[in-house]
Amino acid sequence: MSIVLTEKAANEVRRAMGEMKAEDGSMLRVSVVGGGCSGFQYSLTFDREFDENTDTKLDFHGVPVVVDRKSALYLEGAELDYIDGIEQRGFTFRNPNAAKTCGCGHSFQA
């Protein structure tokens, strides 16, 4: 199953898609790429492309989510949430596969 989106995250994705006037058929692509201060970082983009040979397509609270196979290995059991508080605002990952995370929470070591 790889990643799970909370309802708050799904609501924020829908809001962002509307605000950015995402094209019909757009999906949230969640991936892991090299970089960041800890070695890997998360990437969230809107994408209309889906390759059934290399991607997994999921649906959370009406939001279509696409994860490529390589990223899915790092995201297994992870949760994407949205925090809207005084001290922090934005998407946040809870990833049981992260051995270490950086202070900003945008990168990790596996």
LUMKOLVEX-410515 format. One line per field, with one value per atom (N, C-alpha, C, O, CB): residue number from 0; residue in one letter; atom name; x, y, z. Coordinates in steps of 0.05 Angstrom, whole numbers, plus 5000, padded with zeros to 4 digits. Atoms other than C-alpha are relative to their C-alpha. Glycine has a CB too. Layout:
BEGIN
fimar: c(NUM	...) $
gunu: c(A	...) $
bake: c(CA	...) $
px: c(X	...) $
py: c(Y	...) $
pz: c(Z	...) $
This chain:
BEGIN
fimar: c(0	0	0	0	0	1	1	1	1	1	2	2	2	2	2	3	3	3	3	3	4	4	4	4	4	5	5	5	5	5	6	6	6	6	6	7	7	7	7	7	8	8	8	8	8	9	9	9	9	9	10	10	10	10	10	11	11	11	11	11	12	12	12	12	12	13	13	13	13	13	14	14	14	14	14	15	15	15	15	15	16	16	16	16	16	17	17	17	17	17	18	18	18	18	18	19	19	19	19	19	20	20	20	20	20	21	21	21	21	21	22	22	22	22	22	23	23	23	23	23	24	24	24	24	24	25	25	25	25	25	26	26	26	26	26	27	27	27	27	27	28	28	28	28	28	29	29	29	29	29	30	30	30	30	30	31	31	31	31	31	32	32	32	32	32	33	33	33	33	33	34	34	34	34	34	35	35	35	35	35	36	36	36	36	36	37	37	37	37	37	38	38	38	38	38	39	39	39	39	39	40	40	40	40	40	41	41	41	41	41	42	42	42	42	42	43	43	43	43	43	44	44	44	44	44	45	45	45	45	45	46	46	46	46	46	47	47	47	47	47	48	48	48	48	48	49	49	49	49	49	50	50	50	50	50	51	51	51	51	51	52	52	52	52	52	53	53	53	53	53	54	54	54	54	54	55	55	55	55	55	56	56	56	56	56	57	57	57	57	57	58	58	58	58	58	59	59	59	59	59	60	60	60	60	60	61	61	61	61	61	62	62	62	62	62	63	63	63	63	63	64	64	64	64	64	65	65	65	65	65	66	66	66	66	66	67	67	67	67	67	68	68	68	68	68	69	69	69	69	69	70	70	70	70	70	71	71	71	71	71	72	72	72	72	72	73	73	73	73	73	74	74	74	74	74	75	75	75	75	75	76	76	76	76	76	77	77	77	77	77	78	78	78	78	78	79	79	79	79	79	80	80	80	80	80	81	81	81	81	81	82	82	82	82	82	83	83	83	83	83	84	84	84	84	84	85	85	85	85	85	86	86	86	86	86	87	87	87	87	87	88	88	88	88	88	89	89	89	89	89	90	90	90	90	90	91	91	91	91	91	92	92	92	92	92	93	93	93	93	93	94	94	94	94	94	95	95	95	95	95	96	96	96	96	96	97	97	97	97	97	98	98	98	98	98	99	99	99	99	99	100	100	100	100	100	101	101	101	101	101	102	102	102	102	102	103	103	103	103	103	104	104	104	104	104	105	105	105	105	105	106	106	106	106	106	107	107	107	107	107	108	108	108	108	108	109	109	109	109	109) $
gunu: c(M	M	M	M	M	S	S	S	S	S	I	I	I	I	I	V	V	V	V	V	L	L	L	L	L	T	T	T	T	T	E	E	E	E	E	K	K	K	K	K	A	A	A	A	A	A	A	A	A	A	N	N	N	N	N	E	E	E	E	E	V	V	V	V	V	R	R	R	R	R	R	R	R	R	R	A	A	A	A	A	M	M	M	M	M	G	G	G	G	G	E	E	E	E	E	M	M	M	M	M	K	K	K	K	K	A	A	A	A	A	E	E	E	E	E	D	D	D	D	D	G	G	G	G	G	S	S	S	S	S	M	M	M	M	M	L	L	L	L	L	R	R	R	R	R	V	V	V	V	V	S	S	S	S	S	V	V	V	V	V	V	V	V	V	V	G	G	G	G	G	G	G	G	G	G	G	G	G	G	G	C	C	C	C	C	S	S	S	S	S	G	G	G	G	G	F	F	F	F	F	Q	Q	Q	Q	Q	Y	Y	Y	Y	Y	S	S	S	S	S	L	L	L	L	L	T	T	T	T	T	F	F	F	F	F	D	D	D	D	D	R	R	R	R	R	E	E	E	E	E	F	F	F	F	F	D	D	D	D	D	E	E	E	E	E	N	N	N	N	N	T	T	T	T	T	D	D	D	D	D	T	T	T	T	T	K	K	K	K	K	L	L	L	L	L	D	D	D	D	D	F	F	F	F	F	H	H	H	H	H	G	G	G	G	G	V	V	V	V	V	P	P	P	P	P	V	V	V	V	V	V	V	V	V	V	V	V	V	V	V	D	D	D	D	D	R	R	R	R	R	K	K	K	K	K	S	S	S	S	S	A	A	A	A	A	L	L	L	L	L	Y	Y	Y	Y	Y	L	L	L	L	L	E	E	E	E	E	G	G	G	G	G	A	A	A	A	A	E	E	E	E	E	L	L	L	L	L	D	D	D	D	D	Y	Y	Y	Y	Y	I	I	I	I	I	D	D	D	D	D	G	G	G	G	G	I	I	I	I	I	E	E	E	E	E	Q	Q	Q	Q	Q	R	R	R	R	R	G	G	G	G	G	F	F	F	F	F	T	T	T	T	T	F	F	F	F	F	R	R	R	R	R	N	N	N	N	N	P	P	P	P	P	N	N	N	N	N	A	A	A	A	A	A	A	A	A	A	K	K	K	K	K	T	T	T	T	T	C	C	C	C	C	G	G	G	G	G	C	C	C	C	C	G	G	G	G	G	H	H	H	H	H	S	S	S	S	S	F	F	F	F	F	Q	Q	Q	Q	Q	A	A	A	A	A) $
bake: c(N	CA	C	O	CB	N	CA	C	O	CB	N	CA	C	O	CB	N	CA	C	O	CB	N	CA	C	O	CB	N	CA	C	O	CB	N	CA	C	O	CB	N	CA	C	O	CB	N	CA	C	O	CB	N	CA	C	O	CB	N	CA	C	O	CB	N	CA	C	O	CB	N	CA	C	O	CB	N	CA	C	O	CB	N	CA	C	O	CB	N	CA	C	O	CB	N	CA	C	O	CB	N	CA	C	O	CB	N	CA	C	O	CB	N	CA	C	O	CB	N	CA	C	O	CB	N	CA	C	O	CB	N	CA	C	O	CB	N	CA	C	O	CB	N	CA	C	O	CB	N	CA	C	O	CB	N	CA	C	O	CB	N	CA	C	O	CB	N	CA	C	O	CB	N	CA	C	O	CB	N	CA	C	O	CB	N	CA	C	O	CB	N	CA	C	O	CB	N	CA	C	O	CB	N	CA	C	O	CB	N	CA	C	O	CB	N	CA	C	O	CB	N	CA	C	O	CB	N	CA	C	O	CB	N	CA	C	O	CB	N	CA	C	O	CB	N	CA	C	O	CB	N	CA	C	O	CB	N	CA	C	O	CB	N	CA	C	O	CB	N	CA	C	O	CB	N	CA	C	O	CB	N	CA	C	O	CB	N	CA	C	O	CB	N	CA	C	O	CB	N	CA	C	O	CB	N	CA	C	O	CB	N	CA	C	O	CB	N	CA	C	O	CB	N	CA	C	O	CB	N	CA	C	O	CB	N	CA	C	O	CB	N	CA	C	O	CB	N	CA	C	O	CB	N	CA	C	O	CB	N	CA	C	O	CB	N	CA	C	O	CB	N	CA	C	O	CB	N	CA	C	O	CB	N	CA	C	O	CB	N	CA	C	O	CB	N	CA	C	O	CB	N	CA	C	O	CB	N	CA	C	O	CB	N	CA	C	O	CB	N	CA	C	O	CB	N	CA	C	O	CB	N	CA	C	O	CB	N	CA	C	O	CB	N	CA	C	O	CB	N	CA	C	O	CB	N	CA	C	O	CB	N	CA	C	O	CB	N	CA	C	O	CB	N	CA	C	O	CB	N	CA	C	O	CB	N	CA	C	O	CB	N	CA	C	O	CB	N	CA	C	O	CB	N	CA	C	O	CB	N	CA	C	O	CB	N	CA	C	O	CB	N	CA	C	O	CB	N	CA	C	O	CB	N	CA	C	O	CB	N	CA	C	O	CB	N	CA	C	O	CB	N	CA	C	O	CB	N	CA	C	O	CB	N	CA	C	O	CB	N	CA	C	O	CB	N	CA	C	O	CB	N	CA	C	O	CB	N	CA	C	O	CB	N	CA	C	O	CB	N	CA	C	O	CB	N	CA	C	O	CB	N	CA	C	O	CB	N	CA	C	O	CB	N	CA	C	O	CB	N	CA	C	O	CB	N	CA	C	O	CB	N	CA	C	O	CB	N	CA	C	O	CB	N	CA	C	O	CB) $
px: c(5016	5000	5017	5008	4981	4981	5059	4989	4987	5008	5006	5036	4970	4953	5011	5028	4971	4997	5014	4990	5006	4941	4979	4958	4992	5021	4903	4978	4982	5011	5021	4837	5008	5001	4974	4991	4868	5019	5017	5015	4982	4923	4985	4991	5022	5016	4873	4984	4983	4980	5014	4832	5018	5011	4987	4981	4894	5009	5014	5024	4992	4914	4978	4984	5005	5022	4845	4999	4994	4973	5000	4849	5023	5018	5004	4977	4918	4995	5003	5026	5006	4895	4982	4985	4988	5019	4838	5014	5010	4977	4986	4882	5020	5023	5015	4980	4935	4988	5002	5022	5014	4882	5012	5018	5000	4989	4909	4982	4957	5004	5015	4887	4983	4990	5019	5017	4831	5017	5034	4976	4985	4858	5027	5042	5005	4975	4915	4999	4978	5006	4997	4940	5023	5040	5005	4978	4985	5021	5016	4991	4978	5052	5018	5028	5016	4983	5090	5025	5022	4986	4976	5162	5023	5021	5009	4976	5229	5023	5027	5006	4977	5290	5025	5023	4994	4975	5363	5003	4995	5023	4995	5383	4992	4986	4985	5006	5369	5024	5044	4976	4977	5414	5003	5023	4996	4998	5400	5003	5006	4976	4996	5407	4976	4980	5006	5025	5334	4981	4981	4987	5020	5279	4974	4973	5008	5027	5204	4994	5003	4979	5008	5174	4970	4959	5015	5029	5101	4995	5002	4984	5006	5079	4972	4962	5022	5024	5016	5008	5025	4980	4991	5021	4975	4956	5020	5021	4975	5009	4992	4990	4989	5021	4998	5003	5029	5002	5011	5009	4997	4972	4991	5049	4994	5007	5031	5008	5016	5022	5020	4976	4977	5082	5019	5033	5015	4981	5121	4988	5001	5020	5013	5070	4977	4965	4989	5024	5018	4982	4990	5008	5020	4954	4982	4970	4984	5017	4916	4980	4983	5018	5020	4857	4995	4989	4973	5004	4851	4981	4988	5026	5020	4788	4995	4991	5010	5006	4776	5024	5021	4980	4976	4848	5016	5024	5018	4984	4884	5030	5040	4995	4972	4956	5015	5007	5003	4983	5011	5028	5039	5003	4974	5075	5015	5005	4998	4984	5131	5011	5012	5023	4992	5157	5024	5025	5006	4976	5225	4994	5003	5022	5008	5195	4983	4985	4985	5017	5144	5015	5006	4982	4983	5200	5007	5008	5026	4993	5218	4976	4978	5017	5024	5146	4981	4959	4985	5018	5117	4993	5011	5014	5010	5075	5001	4995	5016	4998	5087	4972	4954	5019	5024	5033	5006	5025	4986	4997	5026	4977	4953	5000	5020	4989	5004	5024	5002	4998	4976	4996	4977	4980	5001	4990	4995	5008	5026	5006	4960	4999	4978	4973	4999	4984	5016	5025	5012	4985	5019	5030	5042	4996	4971	5089	5007	5029	5010	4993	5084	4975	4953	5009	5021	5043	5011	5031	4988	4992	5048	4997	4988	5028	5001	5052	5023	5045	5002	4980	5089	4998	4976	4996	4999	5111	5006	5024	5021	4993	5111	5008	4991	4976	4989	5156	5015	5036	5018	4987	5173	5027	5042	4982	4975	5229	5023	5046	4994	4980	5267	5016	5006	4988	4983	5326	5008	5013	5026	4992	5342	4988	4987	5031	5011	5309	5015	5028	4969	4987	5335	4982	4959	5008	5016	5311	4976	4956	5017	5023	5265	4979	4956	5009	5019	5232	4995	4977	4974	5004	5238	5019	5016	5003	4982	5295	5005	5000	5026	4997	5313	5022	5030	4974	4982	5362	4984	4968	5026	5014	5337	5017	5008	4992) $
py: c(4976	5000	5025	5046	5000	4978	5047	5022	5017	5011	4977	5115	5003	4993	5025	4994	5138	5030	5043	4985	4971	5209	5002	4988	5013	4994	5235	5017	5028	5015	4984	5270	5029	5043	4997	4972	5337	5005	5025	5007	4998	5325	5000	5015	4978	5002	5305	5025	5035	4976	4975	5367	5023	5039	5009	4979	5411	4995	5015	5000	5006	5375	5010	5023	4970	4991	5389	5030	5042	4989	4970	5462	5010	5028	5010	4991	5469	4995	5011	4985	5006	5435	5021	5030	4972	4979	5485	5027	5041	5002	4975	5544	5002	5023	5005	5001	5523	4994	4992	4980	5006	5507	4975	4976	5024	5025	5436	4990	4992	4979	5011	5404	4976	4962	4992	5023	5353	4975	4973	4999	5025	5284	5001	4982	4992	4998	5310	4983	4980	5030	5016	5266	5011	5025	4970	4993	5277	4978	4955	5003	5019	5244	5004	5026	5003	5000	5227	4983	4960	4990	5015	5207	5007	5026	5006	4996	5201	5004	4988	4976	4994	5233	5004	5011	5025	4995	5239	5030	5046	4989	4972	5303	5007	4989	5018	4991	5344	4996	4984	4985	5002	5347	4972	4967	5020	5027	5274	4978	4955	4994	5020	5239	4995	4993	4974	5003	5231	5022	5032	4972	4980	5281	4992	4978	5028	5005	5278	5020	5043	5001	4983	5306	4997	4974	4993	5000	5325	5017	5041	5012	4986	5345	4992	4971	4995	5008	5345	4989	5000	5024	5014	5297	4988	4980	4978	5013	5272	4973	4958	5018	5024	5215	4977	4981	5004	5024	5145	4976	4971	4995	5023	5083	4975	4972	5002	5023	5019	4980	4962	4987	5018	4982	5009	4992	4997	4991	5026	5016	5022	5018	4984	5065	4984	4966	5025	5009	5048	5024	5046	4987	4979	5089	4993	4971	5004	5003	5098	5022	5042	4999	4979	5139	5004	4985	4994	4994	5174	5024	5046	5006	4979	5214	5015	5039	5020	4987	5227	5012	5024	5020	4989	5247	4977	4959	5016	5020	5204	5005	5027	4999	4998	5190	4979	4956	4995	5017	5160	4998	5019	5010	5005	5129	4981	4960	4989	5019	5098	4978	4981	5015	5024	5030	5005	4996	4977	4995	5054	5017	5011	5014	4983	5109	4984	4989	5024	5016	5059	4985	4980	4981	5015	5020	5017	5007	4991	4982	5081	5011	5021	5023	4988	5102	4979	4987	5015	5021	5035	5006	5008	4972	4994	5050	5029	5036	4984	4972	5125	5014	5004	5014	4985	5176	5029	5041	4999	4972	5244	5015	5009	5004	4985	5294	5030	5037	4995	4971	5369	5013	5008	5011	4987	5412	5030	5042	4996	4971	5482	5012	5016	5004	4990	5509	5026	5037	4980	4976	5569	4997	5014	5010	5005	5539	4987	4990	4984	5014	5497	4999	4996	4972	5002	5497	4986	4994	5027	5014	5449	4970	4959	5008	5029	5377	4989	5000	4990	5014	5330	4970	4959	5008	5029	5258	4987	4996	4993	5018	5205	4974	4960	4995	5022	5152	4980	4987	5010	5019	5089	4989	4976	4977	5009	5074	5020	5013	4995	4980	5137	4994	4996	5029	5005	5120	5026	5026	4985	4973	5194	5021	5017	5003	4978	5258	5026	5028	5004	4975	5328	5018	5011	5015	4982	5386	5012	5016	5023	4988	5414	4979	4986	5013	5021	5346	4994	4978	5006	5004	5348	4979	4971	5026	5021	5298	4979	4984	5012	5022	5232	4981	4982	4984	5022	5174	4974	4971	5000	5026	5103	4980	4957	4990) $
pz: c(5000	5000	5000	4991	5024	4997	5012	5018	5042	4973	4984	5036	5005	4989	4987	4993	5069	5003	5015	5026	4996	5065	5021	5020	4973	4980	5124	4986	4964	5025	5012	5111	4998	4979	5017	5001	5129	4976	4963	5026	5023	5077	4974	4956	5001	5025	5024	4996	4973	5002	5002	5038	4990	4973	5026	5008	5030	4971	4957	5019	5027	4966	4981	4960	4996	5016	4937	4998	4977	5010	5000	4958	4982	4966	5029	5017	4926	4971	4954	5010	5028	4862	4988	4965	4998	5009	4857	4997	4977	5018	5000	4874	4977	4964	5027	5022	4823	4973	4953	5007	5025	4771	4987	4963	4981	5010	4763	4978	4980	5022	5022	4698	5009	5028	4977	4994	4698	4997	4980	4980	5001	4712	5015	5015	4972	4985	4755	5025	5038	5007	4976	4811	5017	5007	4993	4983	4871	4997	5003	5030	5001	4857	5024	5028	4973	4977	4920	4994	4986	5026	5006	4911	5019	5034	4971	4985	4944	4981	4962	5020	5017	4911	5016	5040	4982	4986	4929	5005	4989	4984	4993	4964	5028	5044	4981	4973	5025	5018	5010	5011	4981	5086	5012	5025	5022	4989	5105	4979	4987	5017	5021	5038	4981	4957	5013	5016	5014	5007	5030	5004	4994	5008	4987	4966	4992	5011	4995	4978	4979	5022	5022	4932	4996	4995	4973	5005	4922	4975	4974	5024	5024	4852	4989	4997	4979	5014	4810	4973	4959	4997	5024	4751	4987	5000	5007	5015	4697	4988	4978	4977	5011	4676	5021	5044	4991	4984	4703	4983	4962	5012	5014	4681	5017	5038	4993	4983	4706	5003	5021	4987	4997	4697	5022	5034	4974	4981	4744	5024	5043	4987	4979	4786	5013	5002	4987	4986	4838	5004	5011	5028	4997	4839	5023	5024	4973	4976	4904	5001	4987	5026	4996	4926	5030	5044	4986	4971	4994	5002	4993	5015	4995	5011	4974	4974	5021	5026	4936	4986	4965	5004	5013	4920	4988	5002	5021	5012	4869	5006	5002	4969	4992	4891	4984	4981	5031	5016	4848	5013	5021	4971	4988	4876	4982	4974	5029	5016	4834	5018	5042	4985	4985	4855	5018	5041	4981	4984	4879	5024	5046	4983	4978	4922	5020	5044	4991	4983	4949	5021	5043	4984	4981	4982	5024	5047	4986	4978	5024	5014	5037	4989	4989	5037	5012	5021	4978	4989	5060	5029	5046	4998	4973	5122	5008	5030	5019	4993	5118	4998	4985	4980	5000	5130	4993	5004	5028	5008	5097	5013	5009	4969	4986	5141	4993	4981	5031	5004	5139	5028	5041	4979	4974	5200	4995	4978	5016	5003	5206	5028	5040	4985	4973	5272	5001	4981	5018	4995	5302	4993	4981	5028	5003	5301	4974	4964	5023	5024	5239	4982	4991	5006	5020	5175	4976	4965	4994	5025	5117	5002	5022	4993	5001	5096	5017	5018	4971	4983	5143	4996	4993	5030	5003	5136	5026	5041	4978	4978	5189	4986	4976	5021	5016	5160	5018	5028	4978	4983	5199	4988	5002	5006	5013	5149	5003	4995	4970	4996	5166	5025	5047	5001	4977	5210	5014	5038	4991	4989	5219	4982	4958	5001	5016	5197	5007	5028	5006	4995	5190	5017	5022	4974	4983	5233	4987	5000	5009	5014	5179	4994	4988	4975	5006	5168	4971	4964	5013	5028	5093	4988	4965	4985	5011	5086	5022	5046	4991	4981	5118	4990	4967	5004	5006	5120	5004	5022	5018	4998	5108	5014	5018	4972) $
